[in-house]
């Protein structure tokens, strides 16, 4: 099954480079290109791609607003934010808006292709440790909000699991910490994502920070 991709970037050369890399793989295909965020949102609605490679800084509508609009529409399309710097404060905003991860523009071709595959499977692209490093740096820009009803629906065990996800623990590490099987932890993680309305593990890490379950490390 071919993974369908939309590339959104205001630079023609960047769009062309990504298209060459993606179309060179048998299982990947670029089905559309957008030079601004508004066009990207429209293409997602029309083409229903599996993944969007979304630049942050674009005219008309930036990548953050475009990501927010795509997620709010209920689209199953996954958004990968493309940025120049791995600690770009705008990336954190995009993750909070519902992006499933981020890529650097100097990514190697094979890594780009694999990133698209990973996100298309519904997995979070970046390691929780990377997300946590970003959140530790920028958590002061958005103070924790009161826990929403979705978090109130979590059981004590599920809240514990969400907290450990926010601490960058993998499923095997959570299993060891809680003396549970990995299969049981996987079930708990799935329940957390479903009940809290989170798209993936990256969103779970962000939620753990935003709602005060995990405190940012200082220094």
Secondary structure in CASP SS format (residue, H / E / C, confidence):
PFRMAT SS
TARGET T0000
AUTHOR 0000-0000-0000
METHOD secondary structure of the structure
MODEL  1
X C 1.00
X C 1.00
X E 1.00
X E 1.00
X E 1.00
X E 1.00
X E 1.00
X E 1.00
X C 1.00
X C 1.00
X C 1.00
X H 1.00
X H 1.00
X H 1.00
X H 1.00
X H 1.00
X H 1.00
X H 1.00
X H 1.00
X H 1.00
X H 1.00
X H 1.00
X H 1.00
X C 1.00
X C 1.00
X C 1.00
X C 1.00
X E 1.00
X E 1.00
X E 1.00
X E 1.00
X E 1.00
X E 1.00
X E 1.00
X C 1.00
X C 1.00
X H 1.00
X H 1.00
X H 1.00
X H 1.00
X H 1.00
X H 1.00
X H 1.00
X H 1.00
X H 1.00
X H 1.00
X H 1.00
X C 1.00
X C 1.00
X C 1.00
X E 1.00
X E 1.00
X E 1.00
X E 1.00
X E 1.00
X C 1.00
X C 1.00
X C 1.00
X C 1.00
X C 1.00
X C 1.00
X C 1.00
X H 1.00
X H 1.00
X H 1.00
X H 1.00
X H 1.00
X H 1.00
X H 1.00
X H 1.00
X H 1.00
X H 1.00
X C 1.00
X C 1.00
X C 1.00
X C 1.00
X C 1.00
X E 1.00
X E 1.00
X E 1.00
X E 1.00
X E 1.00
X E 1.00
X C 1.00
X C 1.00
X C 1.00
X C 1.00
X C 1.00
X H 1.00
X H 1.00
X H 1.00
X H 1.00
X H 1.00
X H 1.00
X H 1.00
X H 1.00
X H 1.00
X C 1.00
X C 1.00
X C 1.00
X C 1.00
X E 1.00
X E 1.00
X E 1.00
X C 1.00
X C 1.00
X C 1.00
X C 1.00
X H 1.00
X H 1.00
X H 1.00
X H 1.00
X H 1.00
X H 1.00
X H 1.00
X H 1.00
X H 1.00
X H 1.00
X H 1.00
X H 1.00
X C 1.00
X C 1.00
X C 1.00
X C 1.00
X C 1.00
X C 1.00
X C 1.00
X H 1.00
X H 1.00
X H 1.00
X H 1.00
X H 1.00
X H 1.00
X H 1.00
X H 1.00
X H 1.00
X H 1.00
X H 1.00
X H 1.00
X H 1.00
X H 1.00
X C 1.00
X C 1.00
X C 1.00
X C 1.00
X C 1.00
X C 1.00
X C 1.00
X H 1.00
X H 1.00
X H 1.00
X H 1.00
X C 1.00
X C 1.00
X C 1.00
X H 1.00
X H 1.00
X H 1.00
X H 1.00
X H 1.00
X H 1.00
X H 1.00
X H 1.00
X H 1.00
X H 1.00
X H 1.00
X C 1.00
X C 1.00
X C 1.00
X C 1.00
X H 1.00
X H 1.00
X H 1.00
X H 1.00
X H 1.00
X H 1.00
X H 1.00
X H 1.00
X C 1.00
X C 1.00
X C 1.00
X H 1.00
X H 1.00
X H 1.00
X H 1.00
X H 1.00
X H 1.00
X H 1.00
X H 1.00
X H 1.00
X H 1.00
X H 1.00
X H 1.00
X H 1.00
X H 1.00
X H 1.00
X C 1.00
X C 1.00
X C 1.00
X C 1.00
X H 1.00
X H 1.00
X H 1.00
X H 1.00
X H 1.00
X H 1.00
X H 1.00
X H 1.00
X H 1.00
X H 1.00
X C 1.00
X C 1.00
X C 1.00
X C 1.00
X C 1.00
X C 1.00
X C 1.00
X C 1.00
X C 1.00
END
